[in-house]
Amino acid sequence: MKKKSFASDNYAGAMPEILRAVVDANTMHARAYGYDEYTQQAKEVFKKAFDCDLDVNFVFNGTGANVLGLGSVLESYNSVLCADTAHIYVDESTAPETFTGCRLVPLKTNSDGKIELATIKKAIIRRDDEHHPQIKALTLTQPTEYGTVYSLEELRTIGSFLKENDIIFHIDGARLFNAIENLQCTLKEMTHDVMVDILSVGGTKIGLLFGEAVVHFNRKYINSFKFKHKQSMQLSSKTRFISVQFQCLLEKELWRRSAAHSNRMALKLYDGVKNLSNIKITKPVQANSVFAIIPEEWNEILQAQTPFYIWDEDLNEVRWMCAFDTTEEEVEAFIKRIEELNRKI
C-alpha cells in the first residue's frame, strides 16, 4: 500500500527518531532477555516520566500486553469485566480466554462508548460463590474504542470503587498518549493517581516500530510476572530493541508531539465535515479518530482515495483515524472529496 490511510494509526510507519534509536542499539552486543543496560535505563526513564515507583516490562504486541498484564494476576476461576466494545473482547480473538483461562464479562457502554460506575456495580454479583466465576479485574480502554476519553474524575471514581472492592484496575492504553494530550494532564495523573494497578502502554500506534509495555503500579502483583512473561512467549531475547524505543519516546517526549499532531488532524477533519448535510458525526472527537455515518454509496469512492474502516455496517458508521504522519494536505484533500460528493446528493 503506497497511499496513506485513515484506517488505523497502526498502518503508519515509525518516527525517524525511533528508527535511529534502534540502529544505535545495534552497534554492540548486549545481554539478552531484558538484562541489558538499555532496558535498565528505559525502566528508570519510565519511573521518571510517570513520577512514581513502578515496574515495567516489554512485550511484542498489544494483545500480549493485555493478556499478560491481566493473566499474571488472575486465577482460572476468575472473570474480567470489560466494555462490550473493548479490543480485548472484540478484536483479540480468544487469546484472553485461552491464555488466562478466565471469562470475559462484557458490560454495556453508554452513548459515548464508556462504562459507567452504575453498570460496574450491577455486575459485581455472587462473590465468594464457588458456582459463579469470581470477578477479579476490570479493564478499561483509554481512550475508548470510540475515541472518547474518560475524565480524570471518572477514572478516579471507578478506581476508588474497585479498590474498595478488591478488584484489580487495568487500563488498555493502546492510545493512552492521545488521551493524555486531550486532557492536558500528566502520565501520573491518568494512571497512578486514579489507582490503576496495571497498565498496557501502546507503542506502535504512537509511532514505534514494534513493541508495547506492561506497567505495574502495585508491586504486590509482580511476584510471578517474570515467569508468566516467559510462559506467555512475550519475552524477547533482544529486548533492547523494544526498550530503546520507549526510552526515546518518553525521554524526548516524542509521544507528546505525535499525540498532539494526530489529535489535531482528527479535529481538522471533523471541523471540515461536521456541518455537511449528509454526514452525521456519531461520537465526540476527543482523540485521533472521527466516527461518522455517511451514505453507503460513498464508501468505495472515498476508500479508493484514502482507505478506512466501516465500523458498523448496519448504520454505515465509518471510522477515520489519524496518525503522527497524517498531513494537513491529506486531510484537506479528503474533505474536498467529501464536499464534492455531498453536493451531488
C-alpha positions in Angstrom: 0.0 0.0 0.0 1.7 3.2 -1.2 -1.1 5.6 -0.3 -1.8 6.9 3.2 -4.7 5.6 5.2 -7.4 6.7 7.7 -7.9 3.0 8.6 -5.6 2.8 11.6 -2.7 4.6 13.2 -1.2 1.1 13.1 -0.8 1.5 9.4 1.8 4.3 9.8 5.5 3.6 9.9 7.8 4.6 12.7 9.1 8.0 13.7 12.6 8.7 12.4 14.0 9.2 15.9 12.7 5.8 16.9 14.4 4.2 14.0 17.7 5.9 14.8 17.4 4.6 18.4 17.1 1.1 17.2 20.1 1.5 14.9 22.1 3.0 17.7 21.3 0.0 19.9 22.5 -2.3 17.2 26.2 -1.4 17.3 27.4 -3.7 20.1 26.5 -7.0 21.8 24.2 -6.8 24.9 22.8 -9.2 27.4 19.6 -10.9 26.4 16.1 -11.1 27.9 16.0 -7.7 29.4 19.2 -7.8 31.4 20.9 -5.3 29.1 21.8 -1.8 30.1 19.4 -0.3 27.6 16.4 -1.9 29.2 17.6 -0.9 32.7 17.9 2.7 31.5 14.4 2.5 30.0 12.9 1.3 33.2 14.4 4.3 35.0 13.0 6.6 32.3 9.5 5.1 32.9 9.8 5.9 36.6 10.8 9.5 35.9 8.2 10.0 33.2 5.4 8.6 35.4 6.9 10.3 38.5 6.3 7.3 40.8 7.6 3.9 41.7 6.6 1.2 39.2 7.8 -1.9 37.4 7.8 -2.1 33.6 8.3 -4.9 31.2 8.3 -5.0 27.5 6.4 -7.2 25.1 5.9 -7.7 21.4 2.3 -6.6 20.8 -0.9 -5.1 22.3 -2.7 -8.4 22.7 0.3 -9.8 24.5 0.4 -6.7 26.8 -3.3 -7.1 27.8 -3.3 -10.8 28.1 0.0 -11.0 30.1 -0.9 -7.9 32.2 -4.2 -9.4 33.3 -3.2 -13.1 33.1 -0.2 -12.6 35.5 -2.6 -11.7 38.4 -5.6 -13.9 37.7 -6.7 -17.4 38.6 -8.6 -19.6 36.2 -11.8 -19.3 38.2 -11.8 -15.5 37.9 -13.6 -13.3 35.4 -12.7 -9.9 34.0 -15.2 -7.0 33.4 -14.8 -5.1 30.1 -16.7 -2.9 27.7 -18.8 -4.7 25.2 -16.8 -2.8 22.5 -13.4 -3.5 24.2 -10.5 -4.6 22.0 -9.8 -7.4 24.4 -13.3 -8.7 23.9 -14.0 -7.9 20.2 -10.6 -7.9 18.4 -8.2 -10.2 20.3 -9.9 -13.4 19.2 -9.9 -15.9 22.0 -6.4 -15.1 23.2 -7.6 -13.6 26.6 -9.7 -16.7 27.4 -7.1 -19.1 26.1 -4.1 -17.8 28.0 -5.8 -16.5 31.2 -8.3 -19.3 31.5 -10.8 -16.7 32.6 -14.2 -15.5 31.4 -14.6 -12.0 29.9 -17.8 -10.3 31.1 -18.9 -7.6 28.6 -20.6 -4.6 30.1 -23.0 -2.3 28.1 -21.4 1.1 27.3 -23.2 4.4 27.2 -23.6 6.6 24.1 -20.0 7.8 24.4 -18.7 4.3 24.5 -17.8 4.4 28.2 -18.6 2.0 31.1 -20.5 3.8 33.8 -19.9 3.1 37.5 -23.6 2.1 38.0 -23.1 -0.6 35.4 -20.0 -1.9 37.1 -21.8 -2.0 40.4 -24.6 -4.1 39.0 -22.0 -6.6 37.6 -20.5 -7.3 41.0 -22.5 -10.3 42.0 -22.2 -13.7 43.7 -18.9 -13.0 45.3 -17.4 -16.0 47.2 -19.9 -18.3 45.4 -18.0 -21.3 44.0 -20.7 -21.8 41.4 -20.0 -18.5 39.7 -16.8 -17.0 38.1 -15.3 -14.7 40.6 -14.8 -11.1 39.3 -11.2 -10.1 39.9 -10.4 -7.3 37.4 -11.9 -4.6 35.3 -10.2 -3.4 32.2 -11.0 0.0 30.6 -9.7 1.3 27.3 -8.4 4.8 27.4 -9.4 6.4 25.1 -12.3 4.1 24.4 -12.8 2.2 21.1 -14.9 5.2 20.0 -12.1 7.7 20.6 -13.8 9.2 23.6 -11.8 10.0 26.8 -12.6 9.1 30.4 -12.1 12.2 32.5 -9.8 12.0 35.5 -12.8 12.3 37.8 -14.5 9.4 36.0 -11.3 7.3 36.4 -10.8 8.3 40.0 -14.4 7.4 40.9 -14.1 4.0 39.2 -10.6 3.4 40.7 -11.9 4.1 44.2 -14.8 1.7 43.9 -12.6 -1.0 42.6 -10.1 -0.5 45.4 -12.8 -0.7 48.0 -14.0 -4.0 46.5 -10.5 -5.6 46.0 -10.9 -5.6 42.2 -7.8 -5.1 40.0 -7.9 -2.0 37.8 -6.3 -2.5 34.4 -6.2 0.1 31.6 -5.7 -0.8 28.0 -3.7 2.2 26.9 -3.2 1.4 23.2 -3.7 5.1 22.6 -3.0 6.4 26.1 -0.9 9.3 24.9 -3.7 10.7 22.8 -6.0 10.7 25.9 -3.4 12.4 28.0 -2.9 15.1 25.3 -6.7 15.6 25.2 -6.9 16.2 29.0 -3.6 18.0 29.2 -2.7 16.0 32.3 0.4 14.1 33.3 1.1 10.4 32.9 0.9 10.0 36.7 -2.4 11.8 37.0 -4.0 9.4 34.5 -2.7 6.2 36.0 -1.1 6.1 39.4 -3.2 8.8 40.8 -6.5 7.2 39.8 -5.5 3.9 41.4 -4.7 1.9 38.3 -2.9 -1.3 39.2 -1.8 -2.5 35.7 -1.3 -0.5 32.5 -0.8 -1.7 28.9 1.1 1.1 27.1 0.7 1.2 23.4 3.9 1.8 21.3 3.1 1.0 17.7 0.1 3.4 17.4 2.1 6.4 18.7 5.0 5.8 16.3 7.2 2.9 17.5 8.4 0.3 15.1 7.1 -2.5 17.3 6.6 -3.3 21.0 4.4 -2.4 23.9 4.9 -2.2 27.6 3.2 -3.6 30.7 3.4 -1.3 33.8 2.7 -2.4 37.3 1.9 0.4 39.8 1.1 -2.1 42.6 4.1 -4.2 43.4 2.1 -6.9 45.1 1.1 -8.1 41.6 4.6 -8.6 40.2 5.9 -11.5 42.2 5.3 -14.1 39.5 5.4 -11.8 36.5 8.8 -12.8 35.2 7.7 -16.4 35.0 4.5 -15.5 33.2 6.4 -13.2 30.9 8.4 -16.2 29.6 5.5 -18.6 29.7 3.4 -16.3 27.5 6.0 -16.2 24.8 6.2 -12.4 25.2 9.8 -12.3 26.5 12.1 -11.1 23.7 15.7 -12.3 23.7 16.7 -8.9 22.2 14.5 -6.8 24.5 16.8 -3.8 24.0 15.2 -3.2 20.6 11.9 -2.6 22.3 13.1 -0.8 25.4 15.3 1.8 23.5 12.2 2.8 21.5 10.3 3.5 24.7 13.2 5.3 26.2 13.4 7.6 23.2 9.7 8.1 23.2 9.5 9.1 26.8 12.9 10.8 27.4 12.5 13.1 24.4 8.7 13.4 24.8 8.1 12.4 21.2 4.7 11.0 22.4 3.5 14.5 23.0 4.4 15.7 19.5 2.8 12.6 18.0 -0.4 12.6 20.0 -0.9 16.4 19.6 -0.5 16.2 15.9 -2.8 13.2 15.3 -5.4 14.6 17.6 -5.2 17.9 15.8 -5.6 16.2 12.4 -8.7 14.4 13.6 -10.2 17.8 14.8 -9.3 19.3 11.4 -11.2 16.5 9.6 -14.1 16.8 12.0 -14.3 20.6 11.5 -14.3 20.1 7.8 -17.2 17.7 7.6 -19.3 18.3 10.7 -21.8 20.7 9.0 -22.3 18.8 5.8 -25.9 17.8 5.3 -25.3 14.1 4.5 -22.9 13.3 7.3 -23.8 12.6 10.9 -20.9 12.7 13.5 -21.7 9.9 16.0 -19.2 10.5 18.8 -17.3 13.4 20.3 -13.9 13.9 18.7 -11.5 13.7 21.7 -8.5 11.8 20.4 -7.3 10.9 17.0 -10.4 9.4 15.4 -13.6 10.6 13.8 -16.7 8.4 13.7 -19.5 9.3 11.3 -22.4 7.9 9.4 -22.1 8.6 5.6 -24.1 7.5 2.6 -23.2 3.9 1.7 -22.6 4.8 -1.9 -19.6 7.0 -0.8 -17.7 4.1 0.7 -16.0 2.7 -2.4 -15.3 6.2 -3.8 -13.7 7.5 -0.6 -11.8 4.3 0.2 -10.3 4.4 -3.3 -8.7 7.7 -2.3 -7.9 7.0 1.4 -8.7 3.6 2.9 -10.7 3.4 6.1 -12.8 1.0 8.1 -16.6 0.6 8.1 -17.1 0.4 11.9 -20.8 -0.5 12.0 -22.1 -2.0 8.7 -25.8 -1.8 9.8 -25.5 2.0 10.2 -22.7 2.5 7.7 -20.8 4.2 10.5 -17.2 4.7 9.5 -14.0 5.4 11.5 -11.4 7.8 10.2 -8.2 7.5 12.2 -5.3 10.0 12.0 -1.6 9.2 12.8 1.6 11.0 13.6 2.4 11.3 9.9 -1.0 12.4 8.7 -0.6 15.7 6.9 -2.9 18.7 6.6 -2.9 18.4 2.9 -4.1 14.8 3.1 -6.9 15.8 5.4 -7.9 18.8 3.2 -7.9 16.6 0.1 -10.2 14.1 1.8 -12.6 16.9 3.0 -12.7 18.3 -0.5 -13.7 14.9 -2.0 -16.4 14.5 0.6 -17.7 18.0 -0.1 -17.9 17.1 -3.8 -19.9 14.0 -3.1 -22.2 15.9 -0.7 -23.0 18.5 -3.4 -24.2 15.7 -5.8 -26.9 14.5 -3.4 
